[in-house]
Amino acid sequence: MSRIFFALCILLISPFISAKSLQVAIIIDDIGYRKSDLQALYLPGNISYAILPQTPYGRALALQAKAKSNDVILHIPMEAQNGKKLGPGALTSQMNEAGIRQQLSKAFAEVPFALGINNHMGSKLTELYKPMAWTMQFLKERNLIFVDSMTSSASQAEKVARSFGVPSMHRHIFLDNKLEHSYISAQFAKLIRAAKQYETVVAIAHPHPETVSSLLKLLPQLAENNIELVAISTLLATQNAELQQQISADE
């Protein structure tokens, strides 16, 4: 009799018990220079897209991504340690605050619906406090987000963003440093393991034909492992809700 009563209790309370969902955001970087970048927009689900400013196809592809209700952010070039050419719209260590704000303003004038930014390169600039503080002040004023691509292990960007109250996360996994299906598949398996361990994970990939082809085959594995593919804004909202819950618990 007690077993029947226990089973009934479980049935009654189960709708109110929710296991913590596992969530992954995948950002496709470097959108804008090639017309073929369009193929990345055909990936299914809540893929997020990072658009390079002042590129031949950037604005048009951003508009198409927005029309599909995908998250769009700006992929802002930032100074690298190796001195590699940055392209238009770049932020450098030689700029003052006005210069950085001008470059960011120009980028958002082109794609005004972008939800925020992540860094393209930036292994030098993200290590420097002042340029990051100026960048985060700009984002804070406009209620925008920041995703640290983590091109440097010494990056201060996410820490500075949070100190300014800018919703921020960092990249955990690059999926396509090698354009081979075996490599991308192995990285995707690593992404699944990370999601099961940490519950929320950010991955970055690029609009290469090899990457798109591999992801079309691999993305169904997320649902098979009870992992939800979500927009980067959703992942940040989840993180913020958990933070607020933790703050309330500590009070």
Secondary structure, 3 states (H helix, E strand, C coil): CHHHHHHHHHHHHHHHCCCCCEEEEEEEEEECCCHHHHHHHHCCCCCEEEECCCCCCHHHHHHHHHHCCCCEEEEEEECCCCCCCCCCCCECCCCCHHHHHHHHHHHHHHCCCCCEEEEEECCCHHHCHHHHHHHHHHHHHCCCEEEECCCCCCCCHHHHHHHCCCCEEECCEECCCCCCHHHHHHHHHHHHHHHHHHCEEEEEECCCHHHHHHHHHHCHHHHHCCEEECCHHHHHHHHHHHHHHHHHHHC
